[in-house]
Amino acid sequence: MPNEPVRLHDPRFSTDRGGFHERMRAEHGPVVPILLEGDIAAWLVIGYTELHYVLSSPELFARSSSRWNGWDCLPPESPLQTVLAPLPNILFAEGEDHRRRSKAVNDALDAVDPHELRRVTARFADRLVDAFCGDGRAELRTQYADPLPSLVLGWLYGFDDEEIDVLAKAMSVLFDSSGAGVFEAYTELVSRFGAAITERRSRPGADVISRLVSDPIGYTDEQLTAELIAILGGGDQPTTEWLGNALRLTLTDERFSASMSGARSSVRDALTEVLWEDSPSQVNAGRFAALDLELAGKIICKGDLVMLAYGAANHDPRVRGAGPGQVGANHAHMSFSHGKHACPHAAQGIAELIATTGIEVLLDRLPDLELAIPPEDLRWRPSPWARGVVCLPVTFSPATLLGEF
């Protein structure tokens, strides 16, 4: 029926994303009433101009979920608790508190030597390629795109390989918000980070956790644990999807075939186009109306939850005169968000370096890489939050190992 709320977990969101967005625009315009899991009411901003306004107006659309007017409707066992429960970290902070936290996180990440980061990323990438290069076939999502960012971020945190694997699996459960195992995964993360913080306080090292431990902001253990979860959540899964989506584009679009022969510009062009066409972060929660207001003709009440549809906004026909493949070096997409709560600049650079290096190493090692199935048989993951392929099977001429490092 017209003007009925849209269920965000409608399967058409993943099977026909473009058509789903078009139907929402036609029926509701740039601001859509939606229902989350458990019939939790919210607003979804799918218009580019409207989303830009929301992200640029923290005095109207605040970040702290303590402002939400829907807590009485959310069961304690709902997986949305892990998305909306206010935590003492950069994601939910406002005003001066957010400014201080943002500076601390940026300083900790900006201290990473980009040359060392590139070398470490290349070594991890070579290790992953070594595991399948002699087989002549691989599944790049699970064997490459998924583990590579986790390995690098774990190194940034100063963890060993076993700890990295545990953290990556826990983050995957949290990011999909499927319900099963969500609270167990969150508890695992809290436990691992708590132990690491205790160790770094007594024996600091050259890693992100140690730099945050010693930051003048004076983090408590609880605050720092929440901060580390926010950084990992914003960096791990989105970088996996960015890398995987760019590999899919490189393997299926002849415009990027030059990448196979080592054209680095084509790799970067593919990564930029993915941020417009298949944004790794599709929907984010969110903002909370600081007062009663109107947005694109919709009356939004104080405390209402406002969800941010980055992927849909990037496809808003009102601002997208160019079609796929014509965005070029245009970086006005919303995939890193916008405004004071945008992805920290240093984090954006780290994610881009991981994705770029990951693609370059893979194509250098396996130059005749080809998709093993027809492009139309690729399937997108059934998640309203993220955009990524379920699997990416490929074939190639068997290659030799580089050996241990």
HELIX and SHEET records of a PDB file:
HELIX    1   1 ARG A   12  THR A   15  1                                   4    
HELIX    2   2 ARG A   17  HIS A   28  1                                  12    
HELIX    3   3 TYR A   48  LEU A   55  1                                   8    
HELIX    4   4 SER A   65  ARG A   67  5                                   3    
HELIX    5   5 TRP A   71  CYS A   73  5                                   3    
HELIX    6   6 GLN A   81  LEU A   84  1                                   4    
HELIX    7   7 GLY A   95  ASP A  110  1                                  16    
HELIX    8   8 PRO A  114  ASP A  130  1                                  17    
HELIX    9   9 LEU A  140  LEU A  140  1                                   1    
HELIX   10  10 ARG A  141  ALA A  145  3                                   5    
HELIX   11  11 PRO A  147  TYR A  157  1                                  11    
HELIX   12  12 ASP A  161  ASP A  176  1                                  16    
HELIX   13  13 VAL A  182  SER A  202  1                                  21    
HELIX   14  14 VAL A  208  VAL A  213  1                                   6    
HELIX   15  15 ASP A  221  THR A  252  1                                  32    
HELIX   16  16 GLU A  254  SER A  261  5                                   8    
HELIX   17  17 ARG A  264  GLU A  277  1                                  14    
HELIX   18  18 TYR A  310  ASN A  314  1                                   5    
HELIX   19  19 GLY A  339  HIS A  341  5                                   3    
HELIX   20  20 HIS A  345  ARG A  365  1                                  21    
HELIX   21  21 PRO A  375  ASP A  377  5                                   3    
SHEET    1   A 6 VAL A   6  ARG A   7  0                                        
SHEET    2   A 6 VAL A  31  LEU A  36  1                                        
SHEET    3   A 6 ILE A  40  VAL A  45 -1                                        
SHEET    4   A 6 LEU A 305  ALA A 309  1                                        
SHEET    5   A 6 VAL A 283  ALA A 289 -1                                        
SHEET    6   A 6 PHE A  61  ALA A  62 -1                                        
SHEET    1   B 3 ARG A 137  GLU A 139  0                                        
SHEET    2   B 3 PRO A 393  THR A 395 -1                                        
SHEET    3   B 3 GLU A 370  LEU A 371 -1                                        
SHEET    1   C 2 LEU A 293  LEU A 295  0                                        
SHEET    2   C 2 LYS A 298  ILE A 300 -1                                        
END                                                                             
